[in-house]
């Protein structure tokens, strides 16, 4: 049974694992976003199976048309980005 994630209105949620992401996806309104990784995702996926599994889950949601993916560079830090998913409106 999922419980609604706690987050502040207007602020992105942070998801740490697949269960967090699925809960966020279930309860988020279209246009809400979640942060799912900060760093260099391509490299970090190779070192950490949990990061890889979460990124794979989020990519599947993208392919299913449930989210849009984006990233934002972390200023002053080489090869560091904040990776986000934005919930899409159902079609």
Order of alpha helices (4+ residues) and beta strands (2+ residues): beta-alpha-beta-alpha-alpha-beta-beta
